[in-house]
Amino acid sequence: MSWAAVTMRWPAQATQWLEGLDVAKGLASAELVSTALRLGDLDGLATTAPGPVAGAAQAAIATGRAAMAEQLGQAPACLVVTPFQRGVGQGRGYQRFLSAPNLVQVLADKLLDTSGTAVVAGEQHALVVLFLSMRFDQLADTLSRFNALLPVPELLRTEKRARHLSLLEAQKWELPGTGSSLGWGTLPLERCTITKASKQSLSSQLAVLEGYTADSSPLADLTALAARKVAHSAACDQQLKDLQEQLANPTPDASMLTLMLGPGQPAELRRALLAQTSPGHEWVLCAGVMLVGPLEALSFVQELVGL
């Protein structure tokens, strides 16, 4: 398999366990609506008998949780290489560079490295993703698209640093303005440290007093809680639906390349990675991430990047 452009898409096969929860979600939604109606109809009576949703959804919930644990329970070993790491990139000070061939060489050599919490050993698969750029702003933009779906802490820090360096490069020649014309204004007392601390202290005391003066019935509180649960469930479903629609028509991203290797021992994976024709030295500012583990542990990310 050769390098392929990353196509971020919804991992339909890896998230099939979500379909197992549809029955439980439907019963839960119906039960929430029914609970709100029962609370509204209560007239001095209350019952603690649970609804029918628990027993009917128990099997679906158990199946869904088992599938989720099987899919996400195996965490592959993860290695991130960026130009800003000590002993990796070229250059001095803030001006750090790492070309694509050198990045691939570092990733390959790290397959034989036994340091770190996760040691690569035995027959494994490797999933490699390269982030190609020529400027700091390009690197930040490329990493932001990847981190939006699969945030890796080291890549998030690299994105933030690249973004700040691009702003520094663009703004270092800009002179600040001289300000507005001479005239009267207002003193922003709300920014004073004493004023802010006083407002916080007073607000907390007022919140306690308002709690004592609140005159609400437990029935009204339960009705409001049921309504909030319905709204929260609907918002979560809509968020998931929006994400699926966003990834419904993916397009290849040439600034990200991915490669699947294996199975094989670490030395075999290293040779297979170096045997591939990598992007050239024209890509002077690159970063990469390599995931190593069994094929089942990599299936989610493999499908996410379009392999």
C-alpha positions, 0 to 999 in steps of 0.5 A: 500500500502506498501513501494516500490522501486523507479523507476524513469520513464517518467511521460507519463500520467502526461505530455499528454499536451505535445502532444497537442503542437505537431501541434503548434510546427510543424507549428512553425518549418515550419514557421521558415524555411519559414521565413529564406527562405523569408529573403534570397529571399528578394531583397530590399523589406520587409513585416511585414505581419505575417505568417499563424502559429499564427492563426492555432496554437492558439487553440493548444497553448491555449489547451496546456497551459491550460493542463500545468496550470492544471497539474503543477498549484497545488503545494503540501505541501513539507516537507524535513527531513535530518540528518543535521537539528537541533533537528532531527539527532543524533550525534555531530558536523559533525557526524550526523546520522538519522536511517530509523525508526527514520526518519519515526517517524519524518515524521509522527509527522510532519503531525500534525505540523501546523508551516510553510507556508503550513498547512496540513488540510482536506482530503489529500493524502501523498506521502513519499520518503525515501533515505536510506544509511549507509555512506555520499557518499551513501547518496550523490549518492542517492540524486543526482539521485533523484535531477537530475529529481526533484531538491528540494532545501533542498535535494540539500543542503543535497547532497552537504553537504554529498558529502563534508563530504564524501570527508573530511572523505576520505582525512583527512589522506592524506598528500599533496605532496612536489611539483615538483623538483626544476626548473624554471617556469613562473609567472602566471600574469593572476591570479593577481587581478590587471591584471584580473580587467584590462582585464575585463575593457579593454574587456568591452571597446573593446566590445563597440568599436566593436559595433560601427565598426560592419558593418552588414545589418538588413537583415543579422541580421534577417537571422542569428536570424531566423537560431538561432531560428531554431537551438534552437528549434531543441536543445530543442526538442533533449534535451526532446527526450534524457530525454525520452530515458534515462527514457525509461527503468527504473530499481528499485532503492533499496536505495529509497523507496516510499509510497502513503497514503490517502485520510485522515485527517493528524492524519489518514495519520500519523497512516497509515504511522506508521503502515507500516513496515519501513526499519531497524536501519541498515540504519543509514544515511537517509533522506526523503521527504513528499508531501501532497495535493490532488491526482491531485497535486501529480500525476506528482511526483507519476508517476515519482517515479513509483507508 
